[in-house]
């Protein structure tokens, strides 16, 4: 099925050391990598089985000098990139880069919402549907949930629903943090937004990649240099999650059965 305006279609890790990141995530999630750079970029796409999921972008010194840090960033499909850029700008968003083009795919831009969480928009004209997000059936190695922790959930709700047309779904009361508000895109659950904890310095998106067993994944991640900061924690539905920082400092999230 063709992707629609508002679908997450690609996940990108910006990292200062793609070789080390490839070793870490390849072992953790079973991803396979191939060179996909152009114009001299070090860019590596990765897949889970036959599902193309995302890519690793090597951060340059110029990027770091302008404040870029190791992080995961998602791409959202839009029907018109220039229109989405102008709409985001008019709604208080930030434009980091516009006018870009992915060869054989289409135009893209890098933006941030008014609270500072970065994301990409892309008009994928390749004709190939994305399997990066598991819309209906859980699948190991691909993204299972998109979660925004933000300093202003109400403002973020207005911004993203206006830009992408997402619809509010169920919500859970998280106590002092407030509501954990879930969102629908067509006939599937896309993800959620919540108020960020005070100890989290910035608003950001987290992307939960599925592993077979959380306990085993946590042990493996820690043995390979990750710092786990949350979990294992059971969530509604019986899955467990962990979150942490990879060896290069990017925040990552995993979801799966508890295991033994």
BAVOVEX-641858 format. One record per residue: x, y, z of N, C-alpha, C in turn. Coordinates in steps of 0.02 Angstrom, whole numbers, plus 50000, padded with zeros to 5 digits. Atoms other than C-alpha are relative to their C-alpha. Layout:
REM residues N
NODE | n.east | n.north | n.up | ca.east | ca.north | ca.up | c.east | c.north | c.up
NODE | X | Y | Z | X | Y | Z | X | Y | Z
...
This chain:
REM residues 260
NODE | n.east | n.north | n.up | ca.east | ca.north | ca.up | c.east | c.north | c.up
NODE | 50042 | 49940 | 50000 | 50000 | 50000 | 50000 | 50044 | 50062 | 50000
NODE | 49961 | 49939 | 50005 | 50065 | 50172 | 49954 | 49999 | 50038 | 50065
NODE | 49996 | 49959 | 49940 | 50124 | 50284 | 50095 | 49960 | 50064 | 49989
NODE | 50042 | 49941 | 50003 | 50017 | 50435 | 50136 | 50031 | 50057 | 50040
NODE | 49980 | 49940 | 49963 | 50043 | 50611 | 50199 | 49990 | 49987 | 50075
NODE | 50004 | 50011 | 49928 | 50084 | 50595 | 50385 | 50029 | 49934 | 50024
NODE | 49969 | 50064 | 49981 | 50164 | 50421 | 50382 | 50075 | 50011 | 50015
NODE | 49928 | 50006 | 49990 | 50336 | 50394 | 50460 | 50027 | 49948 | 49950
NODE | 49977 | 50045 | 50053 | 50437 | 50316 | 50318 | 50075 | 49984 | 50003
NODE | 49926 | 50011 | 49999 | 50623 | 50320 | 50367 | 50025 | 50024 | 50067
NODE | 49969 | 49980 | 49936 | 50731 | 50332 | 50524 | 50075 | 50007 | 49990
NODE | 49930 | 49984 | 50013 | 50903 | 50411 | 50523 | 50038 | 50013 | 50064
NODE | 49954 | 49988 | 49944 | 51044 | 50404 | 50649 | 50055 | 50046 | 49976
NODE | 49942 | 49956 | 50010 | 51162 | 50552 | 50646 | 50051 | 49982 | 50053
NODE | 49950 | 50025 | 49954 | 51323 | 50490 | 50723 | 50070 | 50021 | 49979
NODE | 49931 | 49983 | 50018 | 51507 | 50541 | 50732 | 50041 | 49940 | 49979
NODE | 49961 | 50060 | 50015 | 51563 | 50360 | 50710 | 49955 | 49945 | 49971
NODE | 50045 | 50050 | 50030 | 51460 | 50258 | 50586 | 50026 | 49928 | 50006
NODE | 49973 | 50068 | 49994 | 51578 | 50109 | 50597 | 49981 | 49970 | 50068
NODE | 50017 | 50025 | 49933 | 51554 | 50092 | 50785 | 49925 | 49992 | 50008
NODE | 50073 | 50005 | 49995 | 51367 | 50126 | 50770 | 49975 | 49939 | 49962
NODE | 50021 | 50058 | 50039 | 51351 | 49993 | 50636 | 50013 | 49935 | 50039
NODE | 49985 | 50059 | 49959 | 51435 | 49865 | 50749 | 49950 | 49994 | 50057
NODE | 50045 | 50001 | 49943 | 51325 | 49914 | 50896 | 49929 | 49980 | 49980
NODE | 50070 | 50013 | 50018 | 51155 | 49916 | 50810 | 49992 | 49937 | 49958
NODE | 50004 | 50061 | 50038 | 51194 | 49775 | 50690 | 49995 | 49939 | 50045
NODE | 50003 | 50056 | 49953 | 51226 | 49658 | 50835 | 49936 | 50001 | 50041
NODE | 50058 | 49993 | 49956 | 51080 | 49725 | 50936 | 49935 | 49984 | 49965
NODE | 50064 | 50005 | 50036 | 50944 | 49727 | 50802 | 50004 | 49957 | 49937
NODE | 49994 | 50043 | 50059 | 51012 | 49614 | 50666 | 49996 | 50037 | 49934
NODE | 50004 | 49962 | 50062 | 51017 | 49753 | 50538 | 50058 | 49984 | 49953
NODE | 49949 | 50007 | 50052 | 51112 | 49734 | 50375 | 50008 | 50068 | 49966
NODE | 49984 | 49933 | 50025 | 51198 | 49885 | 50299 | 50029 | 49998 | 49930
NODE | 49967 | 49991 | 50064 | 51249 | 49948 | 50129 | 50014 | 50074 | 49989
NODE | 49980 | 49931 | 50014 | 51335 | 50105 | 50066 | 49947 | 50033 | 49956
NODE | 50052 | 49965 | 50038 | 51209 | 50233 | 50003 | 50016 | 50074 | 49994
NODE | 49981 | 49930 | 50001 | 51306 | 50396 | 50006 | 50000 | 50030 | 49930
NODE | 49994 | 49963 | 50063 | 51307 | 50528 | 49871 | 50032 | 50067 | 50015
NODE | 49965 | 49936 | 49992 | 51406 | 50688 | 49843 | 50053 | 49997 | 50055
NODE | 49946 | 50006 | 49952 | 51545 | 50621 | 49953 | 49978 | 49986 | 50071
NODE | 50024 | 50013 | 49932 | 51433 | 50587 | 50104 | 50014 | 49928 | 50021
NODE | 49998 | 50067 | 49971 | 51462 | 50438 | 50218 | 49929 | 49986 | 50025
NODE | 50070 | 50016 | 49982 | 51283 | 50371 | 50221 | 49990 | 49926 | 49987
NODE | 50011 | 50072 | 50005 | 51234 | 50191 | 50253 | 49927 | 49984 | 50014
NODE | 50069 | 50022 | 49987 | 51059 | 50122 | 50232 | 50002 | 49933 | 50036
NODE | 50004 | 50064 | 49965 | 51004 | 49977 | 50339 | 49930 | 49970 | 49993
NODE | 50064 | 50035 | 50006 | 50868 | 49846 | 50331 | 49995 | 49945 | 50051
NODE | 50015 | 50057 | 49957 | 50786 | 49715 | 50440 | 49967 | 49948 | 49956
NODE | 50025 | 50047 | 50050 | 50765 | 49562 | 50331 | 49995 | 50035 | 49933
NODE | 50009 | 49966 | 50064 | 50692 | 49632 | 50170 | 49968 | 50069 | 50008
NODE | 50031 | 49935 | 49987 | 50622 | 49789 | 50254 | 50053 | 50054 | 50006
NODE | 49956 | 49942 | 49994 | 50718 | 49950 | 50221 | 49974 | 50044 | 50057
NODE | 50022 | 49965 | 49940 | 50713 | 50044 | 50386 | 50027 | 50071 | 50005
NODE | 49972 | 49933 | 49992 | 50832 | 50192 | 50381 | 50072 | 50003 | 49979
NODE | 49930 | 49991 | 50018 | 51009 | 50254 | 50369 | 50041 | 50033 | 50055
NODE | 49953 | 49968 | 49955 | 51162 | 50313 | 50464 | 50036 | 50055 | 49961
NODE | 49966 | 49942 | 50030 | 51231 | 50486 | 50423 | 50059 | 50019 | 50044
NODE | 49942 | 49978 | 49962 | 51408 | 50530 | 50476 | 49997 | 50075 | 50010
NODE | 50000 | 49929 | 49984 | 51410 | 50697 | 50565 | 50068 | 50030 | 49981
NODE | 49939 | 49964 | 50017 | 51537 | 50820 | 50496 | 50017 | 50049 | 50056
NODE | 49979 | 49950 | 49950 | 51636 | 50944 | 50599 | 49956 | 50062 | 49994
NODE | 50043 | 49941 | 50009 | 51531 | 51083 | 50523 | 49933 | 49990 | 50034
NODE | 50063 | 50015 | 49968 | 51373 | 50998 | 50584 | 50007 | 50007 | 50076
NODE | 49989 | 49996 | 49928 | 51445 | 50981 | 50759 | 50011 | 50072 | 50023
NODE | 49988 | 49931 | 49983 | 51504 | 51161 | 50757 | 49935 | 50041 | 50003
NODE | 50065 | 49966 | 50001 | 51324 | 51213 | 50721 | 49952 | 49971 | 50052
NODE | 50040 | 50024 | 49945 | 51261 | 51116 | 50872 | 49970 | 49931 | 49991
NODE | 50027 | 50067 | 50010 | 51217 | 50946 | 50797 | 50031 | 49951 | 50049
NODE | 49976 | 50052 | 49954 | 51231 | 50800 | 50917 | 49973 | 49933 | 49976
NODE | 50022 | 50067 | 50019 | 51215 | 50612 | 50894 | 49927 | 49991 | 50019
NODE | 50072 | 50006 | 49986 | 51029 | 50575 | 50880 | 49965 | 49962 | 49945
NODE | 50045 | 50030 | 50048 | 50890 | 50480 | 50794 | 49949 | 50052 | 49978
NODE | 50049 | 49953 | 50028 | 50776 | 50582 | 50679 | 49957 | 49962 | 49950
NODE | 50047 | 50034 | 50044 | 50620 | 50522 | 50587 | 49981 | 50042 | 49939
NODE | 50025 | 49968 | 50061 | 50560 | 50561 | 50410 | 49925 | 49987 | 49995
NODE | 50073 | 50005 | 50009 | 50374 | 50596 | 50383 | 49983 | 50017 | 49928
NODE | 50022 | 49990 | 50069 | 50296 | 50580 | 50211 | 49951 | 50058 | 49995
NODE | 50046 | 49945 | 50014 | 50212 | 50737 | 50144 | 49987 | 50003 | 49925
NODE | 50017 | 49994 | 50070 | 50126 | 50776 | 49980 | 50038 | 50056 | 49964
NODE | 49968 | 49941 | 50030 | 50218 | 50941 | 49952 | 50050 | 50027 | 50051
NODE | 49949 | 49979 | 49952 | 50383 | 50979 | 50038 | 50003 | 50075 | 50009
NODE | 49998 | 49927 | 49989 | 50391 | 51167 | 50004 | 49939 | 50026 | 50038
NODE | 50059 | 49979 | 49964 | 50212 | 51187 | 50065 | 50004 | 49981 | 50073
NODE | 49993 | 50021 | 49931 | 50249 | 51087 | 50222 | 50050 | 50044 | 50037
NODE | 49949 | 49956 | 49970 | 50404 | 51193 | 50255 | 49969 | 50067 | 50018
NODE | 50030 | 49935 | 49986 | 50306 | 51354 | 50241 | 49946 | 49996 | 50054
NODE | 50050 | 50008 | 49948 | 50164 | 51287 | 50348 | 50033 | 49993 | 50068
NODE | 49964 | 50009 | 49937 | 50287 | 51232 | 50483 | 50030 | 50066 | 50023
NODE | 49971 | 49936 | 49983 | 50376 | 51399 | 50477 | 49946 | 50048 | 50026
NODE | 50054 | 49956 | 49979 | 50211 | 51493 | 50491 | 49970 | 49981 | 50067
NODE | 50027 | 50023 | 49937 | 50162 | 51386 | 50641 | 50051 | 50003 | 50057
NODE | 49949 | 49993 | 49948 | 50321 | 51428 | 50737 | 50055 | 49949 | 49998
NODE | 49947 | 50050 | 50006 | 50429 | 51284 | 50679 | 50065 | 50031 | 49974
NODE | 49934 | 49978 | 50021 | 50613 | 51298 | 50635 | 50020 | 49963 | 49936
NODE | 49976 | 50031 | 50062 | 50689 | 51263 | 50464 | 50075 | 49995 | 50002
NODE | 49928 | 50011 | 49998 | 50862 | 51187 | 50474 | 50030 | 49993 | 49930
NODE | 49975 | 50011 | 50067 | 50878 | 51137 | 50292 | 49940 | 49991 | 49953
NODE | 50052 | 50009 | 50050 | 50767 | 51152 | 50138 | 50031 | 49997 | 49931
NODE | 49975 | 50005 | 50068 | 50785 | 51120 | 49953 | 50042 | 49939 | 49986
NODE | 49961 | 50060 | 50011 | 50869 | 50951 | 49975 | 49964 | 49951 | 49955
NODE | 50028 | 50051 | 50045 | 50843 | 50805 | 49856 | 50037 | 49935 | 50011
NODE | 49970 | 50067 | 49996 | 50873 | 50619 | 49884 | 49996 | 49970 | 49930
NODE | 50002 | 50028 | 50067 | 50923 | 50542 | 49716 | 49954 | 49941 | 49994
NODE | 50047 | 50054 | 50016 | 50788 | 50429 | 49643 | 49944 | 49994 | 50052
NODE | 50054 | 50002 | 49950 | 50673 | 50469 | 49791 | 49959 | 50064 | 49996
NODE | 50038 | 49939 | 50004 | 50624 | 50652 | 49800 | 50025 | 50053 | 50048
NODE | 49978 | 49943 | 49959 | 50636 | 50819 | 49892 | 49988 | 49987 | 50075
NODE | 50008 | 50005 | 49928 | 50658 | 50833 | 50080 | 50023 | 50064 | 50033
NODE | 49978 | 49943 | 49960 | 50685 | 50961 | 50217 | 50006 | 49978 | 50072
NODE | 49992 | 50015 | 49929 | 50744 | 50956 | 50397 | 49972 | 50059 | 50040
NODE | 50036 | 49950 | 49961 | 50634 | 51049 | 50521 | 50005 | 49984 | 50074
NODE | 50010 | 50013 | 49929 | 50601 | 51063 | 50707 | 49934 | 50032 | 50020
NODE | 50062 | 49971 | 49977 | 50438 | 51093 | 50797 | 50014 | 50061 | 50045
NODE | 49986 | 49940 | 49961 | 50415 | 51252 | 50901 | 50036 | 49988 | 50066
NODE | 49965 | 50016 | 49938 | 50483 | 51162 | 51055 | 50071 | 49973 | 49987
NODE | 49932 | 50017 | 50017 | 50641 | 51112 | 50962 | 50014 | 49928 | 49980
NODE | 49988 | 50070 | 50020 | 50616 | 50926 | 50921 | 50008 | 49995 | 49924
NODE | 49988 | 50003 | 50072 | 50692 | 50892 | 50749 | 49964 | 49942 | 49966
NODE | 50029 | 50051 | 50042 | 50612 | 50792 | 50609 | 50010 | 50020 | 49927
NODE | 49996 | 49987 | 50072 | 50620 | 50777 | 50420 | 49930 | 49994 | 49969
NODE | 50057 | 50013 | 50044 | 50483 | 50792 | 50289 | 50028 | 49980 | 49932
NODE | 49975 | 50025 | 50065 | 50502 | 50701 | 50123 | 49940 | 49983 | 49956
NODE | 50049 | 50020 | 50050 | 50400 | 50679 | 49965 | 50031 | 49943 | 49961
NODE | 49970 | 50060 | 50030 | 50447 | 50501 | 49918 | 49964 | 49984 | 49935
NODE | 50028 | 50012 | 50066 | 50417 | 50483 | 49732 | 50027 | 49936 | 49968
NODE | 49969 | 50061 | 50026 | 50506 | 50316 | 49714 | 49949 | 49948 | 49978
NODE | 50051 | 50050 | 50014 | 50344 | 50218 | 49706 | 50006 | 49938 | 50043
NODE | 49990 | 50057 | 49956 | 50410 | 50097 | 49837 | 49971 | 50014 | 50069
NODE | 50027 | 49988 | 49933 | 50306 | 50083 | 49997 | 50052 | 49987 | 50053
NODE | 49953 | 50007 | 49945 | 50400 | 50101 | 50160 | 49978 | 49945 | 50048
NODE | 50012 | 50051 | 49948 | 50415 | 49956 | 50283 | 50036 | 50018 | 50064
NODE | 49960 | 49980 | 49942 | 50511 | 50058 | 50412 | 49961 | 49999 | 50064
NODE | 50043 | 50000 | 49941 | 50363 | 50068 | 50531 | 49949 | 49943 | 49994
NODE | 50047 | 50056 | 50001 | 50257 | 49915 | 50577 | 49930 | 50025 | 50016
NODE | 50066 | 49969 | 49991 | 50083 | 49985 | 50550 | 49950 | 49953 | 50032
NODE | 50052 | 50046 | 49978 | 49982 | 49829 | 50585 | 50025 | 49937 | 50034
NODE | 49974 | 50063 | 49973 | 50090 | 49677 | 50623 | 50070 | 50011 | 50028
NODE | 49933 | 49991 | 49971 | 50239 | 49678 | 50743 | 50053 | 49964 | 49959
NODE | 49946 | 50029 | 50039 | 50404 | 49645 | 50656 | 50067 | 50019 | 50031
NODE | 49936 | 49987 | 49968 | 50577 | 49628 | 50732 | 50045 | 50042 | 49955
NODE | 49951 | 49959 | 50035 | 50705 | 49760 | 50683 | 49972 | 50063 | 49970
NODE | 50029 | 49939 | 50027 | 50581 | 49891 | 50624 | 49969 | 50040 | 50057
NODE | 50028 | 49957 | 49948 | 50502 | 50036 | 50719 | 49929 | 49978 | 50017
NODE | 50066 | 50020 | 49976 | 50351 | 49992 | 50825 | 49960 | 50058 | 50029
NODE | 50035 | 49945 | 49966 | 50309 | 50161 | 50904 | 50042 | 50063 | 49994
NODE | 49968 | 49935 | 50004 | 50349 | 50346 | 50882 | 49975 | 50043 | 50059
NODE | 50021 | 49967 | 49937 | 50348 | 50447 | 51044 | 50037 | 50067 | 50007
NODE | 49972 | 49934 | 49990 | 50373 | 50633 | 51069 | 49995 | 50020 | 50073
NODE | 49997 | 49970 | 49933 | 50428 | 50699 | 51239 | 50014 | 50074 | 49990
NODE | 49996 | 49929 | 50017 | 50399 | 50886 | 51233 | 49986 | 50045 | 50060
NODE | 50011 | 49952 | 49946 | 50402 | 51038 | 51344 | 49929 | 50029 | 50000
NODE | 50068 | 49972 | 50005 | 50227 | 51088 | 51283 | 49957 | 49954 | 49958
NODE | 50040 | 50047 | 50039 | 50112 | 50944 | 51233 | 49941 | 50032 | 49963
NODE | 50057 | 49968 | 50034 | 49964 | 51058 | 51191 | 50023 | 50035 | 49936
NODE | 49974 | 49966 | 50059 | 50068 | 51163 | 51072 | 50023 | 49950 | 49948
NODE | 49977 | 50052 | 50047 | 50146 | 51007 | 50995 | 49941 | 49967 | 49966
NODE | 50060 | 50029 | 50028 | 49974 | 50932 | 50970 | 49972 | 50043 | 49943
NODE | 50026 | 49954 | 50051 | 49915 | 51086 | 50875 | 50046 | 50001 | 49939
NODE | 49952 | 49996 | 50054 | 50074 | 51093 | 50771 | 49997 | 49938 | 49955
NODE | 49996 | 50061 | 50040 | 50081 | 50911 | 50716 | 49934 | 49980 | 49968
NODE | 50064 | 50016 | 50031 | 49896 | 50884 | 50689 | 49985 | 50047 | 49942
NODE | 50010 | 49953 | 50055 | 49892 | 51040 | 50582 | 50044 | 49984 | 49940
NODE | 49952 | 50014 | 50053 | 50045 | 50987 | 50482 | 49988 | 49934 | 49965
NODE | 50005 | 50068 | 50027 | 50011 | 50801 | 50460 | 49930 | 49969 | 50001
NODE | 50067 | 50027 | 49999 | 49827 | 50775 | 50496 | 49990 | 49941 | 50047
NODE | 50009 | 50054 | 49953 | 49854 | 50651 | 50637 | 49938 | 50012 | 50043
NODE | 50060 | 49995 | 49958 | 49701 | 50613 | 50744 | 50015 | 49974 | 50070
NODE | 49993 | 50023 | 49931 | 49694 | 50597 | 50932 | 49966 | 49932 | 50010
NODE | 50029 | 50064 | 49981 | 49666 | 50422 | 50999 | 49989 | 49998 | 50075
NODE | 50008 | 50006 | 49928 | 49660 | 50357 | 51177 | 50054 | 50039 | 50037
NODE | 49951 | 49965 | 49958 | 49752 | 50443 | 51320 | 50003 | 49966 | 50068
NODE | 49991 | 50029 | 49933 | 49823 | 50380 | 51485 | 50026 | 50055 | 50046
NODE | 49978 | 49952 | 49950 | 49845 | 50483 | 51643 | 50066 | 49976 | 50030
NODE | 49934 | 50019 | 49975 | 50029 | 50480 | 51690 | 50017 | 50036 | 50066
NODE | 49988 | 49967 | 49937 | 50008 | 50574 | 51854 | 50031 | 50068 | 49992
NODE | 49970 | 49934 | 50003 | 50125 | 50722 | 51878 | 50021 | 50022 | 49929
NODE | 49979 | 49983 | 50069 | 50183 | 50712 | 51696 | 49941 | 50022 | 49958
NODE | 50060 | 49983 | 50039 | 50004 | 50728 | 51633 | 49979 | 49944 | 49955
NODE | 50027 | 50050 | 50045 | 49923 | 50638 | 51488 | 50052 | 49972 | 49953
NODE | 49963 | 50033 | 50054 | 50006 | 50512 | 51375 | 49950 | 49993 | 49943
NODE | 50050 | 49995 | 50053 | 49910 | 50557 | 51218 | 50022 | 49962 | 49938
NODE | 49985 | 50040 | 50059 | 49907 | 50429 | 51077 | 49967 | 50029 | 49938
NODE | 50023 | 49972 | 50064 | 49880 | 50468 | 50893 | 49990 | 49945 | 49949
NODE | 50016 | 50046 | 50054 | 49804 | 50378 | 50745 | 50017 | 50032 | 49933
NODE | 49990 | 49980 | 50070 | 49853 | 50388 | 50562 | 49962 | 49950 | 49958
NODE | 50044 | 50046 | 50036 | 49716 | 50314 | 50454 | 49977 | 49944 | 50047
NODE | 50026 | 50056 | 49962 | 49685 | 50139 | 50524 | 50051 | 49969 | 50048
NODE | 49951 | 50030 | 49955 | 49837 | 50115 | 50635 | 50023 | 50051 | 50052
NODE | 49973 | 49958 | 49948 | 49915 | 50182 | 50794 | 50071 | 50022 | 49982
NODE | 49936 | 49971 | 50023 | 50059 | 50298 | 50749 | 50050 | 50007 | 50057
NODE | 49955 | 49985 | 49945 | 50129 | 50344 | 50920 | 49965 | 50042 | 50052
NODE | 50028 | 49962 | 49944 | 50106 | 50465 | 51064 | 50043 | 50061 | 50014
NODE | 49964 | 49941 | 49974 | 50154 | 50631 | 51142 | 49989 | 50004 | 50074
NODE | 50003 | 49993 | 49928 | 50190 | 50669 | 51324 | 50043 | 50058 | 50021
NODE | 49956 | 49947 | 49974 | 50266 | 50806 | 51430 | 50066 | 49969 | 50020
NODE | 49934 | 50028 | 49985 | 50451 | 50779 | 51445 | 50015 | 50007 | 50075
NODE | 49978 | 49994 | 49930 | 50523 | 50744 | 51619 | 50046 | 50060 | 50008
NODE | 49959 | 49941 | 49986 | 50611 | 50892 | 51699 | 50074 | 49986 | 49988
NODE | 49929 | 50016 | 50007 | 50778 | 50800 | 51693 | 50021 | 49992 | 49926
NODE | 49984 | 50003 | 50071 | 50766 | 50784 | 51502 | 50014 | 50070 | 49975
NODE | 49982 | 49930 | 50017 | 50857 | 50938 | 51434 | 49965 | 50029 | 49940
NODE | 50030 | 49974 | 50061 | 50770 | 50950 | 51265 | 49940 | 49958 | 49980
NODE | 50055 | 50038 | 50030 | 50611 | 50899 | 51175 | 50028 | 49957 | 49944
NODE | 49976 | 50044 | 50054 | 50640 | 50751 | 51060 | 49952 | 49943 | 49987
NODE | 50036 | 50060 | 50019 | 50563 | 50606 | 50967 | 50041 | 49939 | 50018
NODE | 49969 | 50065 | 49988 | 50601 | 50428 | 51022 | 49965 | 49949 | 49955
NODE | 50025 | 50050 | 50046 | 50581 | 50280 | 50904 | 50016 | 49931 | 50028
NODE | 49991 | 50065 | 49968 | 50554 | 50107 | 50978 | 50008 | 49946 | 49947
NODE | 49987 | 50055 | 50046 | 50634 | 49968 | 50876 | 49990 | 49934 | 50036
NODE | 50020 | 50063 | 49968 | 50573 | 49792 | 50909 | 50057 | 49949 | 50000
NODE | 49952 | 50054 | 49991 | 50687 | 49656 | 50978 | 49962 | 49939 | 50025
NODE | 50036 | 50060 | 49976 | 50642 | 49474 | 51020 | 49989 | 50000 | 50076
NODE | 50003 | 50003 | 49928 | 50681 | 49489 | 51206 | 50036 | 50061 | 50030
NODE | 49973 | 49939 | 49971 | 50709 | 49648 | 51306 | 50059 | 49987 | 50048
NODE | 49946 | 50013 | 49951 | 50815 | 49572 | 51446 | 50065 | 49983 | 49965
NODE | 49940 | 50018 | 50037 | 50936 | 49496 | 51322 | 50028 | 50061 | 49963
NODE | 49978 | 49940 | 50036 | 50942 | 49658 | 51221 | 50034 | 50049 | 50047
NODE | 49971 | 49955 | 49951 | 50977 | 49760 | 51377 | 50071 | 49977 | 50019
NODE | 49934 | 50028 | 49981 | 51121 | 49645 | 51428 | 50050 | 50011 | 49944
NODE | 49955 | 49992 | 50057 | 51195 | 49650 | 51253 | 50019 | 50073 | 49989
NODE | 49986 | 49929 | 50010 | 51178 | 49839 | 51237 | 50050 | 50025 | 50052
NODE | 49954 | 49977 | 49947 | 51263 | 49869 | 51405 | 50069 | 49971 | 49992
NODE | 49934 | 50031 | 50009 | 51402 | 49746 | 51366 | 50039 | 50032 | 49943
NODE | 49968 | 49967 | 50057 | 51437 | 49845 | 51207 | 50004 | 50076 | 50008
NODE | 49986 | 49930 | 49986 | 51448 | 50014 | 51291 | 49941 | 50047 | 50007
NODE | 50059 | 49957 | 49992 | 51269 | 50079 | 51303 | 49988 | 50015 | 50073
NODE | 50021 | 49981 | 49933 | 51204 | 50170 | 51456 | 49923 | 49997 | 50002
NODE | 50073 | 50006 | 49995 | 51026 | 50113 | 51498 | 49976 | 50046 | 50055
NODE | 50025 | 49951 | 49951 | 50927 | 50249 | 51586 | 49927 | 49989 | 50018
NODE | 50070 | 50012 | 49984 | 50749 | 50180 | 51585 | 49983 | 49928 | 49982
NODE | 50021 | 50068 | 50013 | 50684 | 50003 | 51603 | 50051 | 49948 | 50021
NODE | 50060 | 50023 | 50035 | 50655 | 49864 | 51579 | 49936 | 50019 | 50037
NODE | 50064 | 49979 | 49972 | 50476 | 49925 | 51606 | 49944 | 49971 | 49958
NODE | 50057 | 50028 | 50035 | 50315 | 49837 | 51564 | 49952 | 50056 | 49979
NODE | 50048 | 49952 | 50026 | 50191 | 49935 | 51458 | 49934 | 49965 | 49985
NODE | 50064 | 50031 | 50017 | 50006 | 49906 | 51420 | 50005 | 49957 | 49938
NODE | 49996 | 50047 | 50055 | 49987 | 49756 | 51307 | 50050 | 49944 | 50013
NODE | 49955 | 50053 | 49980 | 50125 | 49654 | 51392 | 50071 | 50005 | 49975
NODE | 49931 | 49991 | 50021 | 50279 | 49713 | 51299 | 50040 | 50038 | 50054
NODE | 49954 | 49963 | 49956 | 50431 | 49786 | 51389 | 50042 | 50048 | 49957
NODE | 49957 | 49951 | 50034 | 50538 | 49935 | 51344 | 50063 | 50013 | 50041
NODE | 49941 | 49970 | 49968 | 50712 | 49999 | 51381 | 50021 | 50060 | 49957
NODE | 49973 | 49942 | 50035 | 50791 | 50166 | 51336 | 50069 | 50016 | 50027
NODE | 49933 | 49984 | 49978 | 50968 | 50225 | 51342 | 50038 | 50040 | 49948
NODE | 49956 | 49965 | 50046 | 51115 | 50308 | 51256 | 50050 | 49951 | 49970
NODE | 49951 | 50044 | 50031 | 51220 | 50216 | 51128 | 50071 | 50026 | 50014
NODE | 49931 | 49979 | 49982 | 51411 | 50225 | 51140 | 50021 | 50068 | 49972
NODE | 49983 | 49934 | 50027 | 51414 | 50383 | 51033 | 49954 | 50055 | 50027
NODE | 50040 | 49950 | 49966 | 51282 | 50470 | 51139 | 49930 | 50010 | 49973
NODE | 50068 | 49994 | 50026 | 51122 | 50448 | 51036 | 49951 | 49963 | 50044
NODE | 50053 | 50031 | 49960 | 50964 | 50412 | 51134 | 49962 | 49950 | 49958
NODE | 50035 | 50052 | 50038 | 50883 | 50248 | 51080 | 49949 | 49965 | 50044
NODE | 50054 | 50033 | 49965 | 50729 | 50148 | 51127 | 49986 | 49932 | 49968
NODE | 50014 | 50068 | 50023 | 50688 | 49962 | 51114 | 49935 | 49976 | 50031
NODE | 50062 | 50030 | 49975 | 50527 | 49863 | 51135 | 50000 | 49926 | 49982
NODE | 50004 | 50071 | 50015 | 50494 | 49677 | 51145 | 49972 | 49961 | 50059
NODE | 50020 | 50043 | 49945 | 50441 | 49529 | 51250 | 50054 | 50002 | 50054
NODE | 49952 | 49995 | 49945 | 50523 | 49520 | 51421 | 50057 | 49950 | 49991
NODE | 49948 | 50051 | 50004 | 50617 | 49356 | 51392 | 50020 | 49976 | 50068
NODE | 49977 | 50029 | 49937 | 50715 | 49267 | 51526 | 50074 | 50011 | 50009
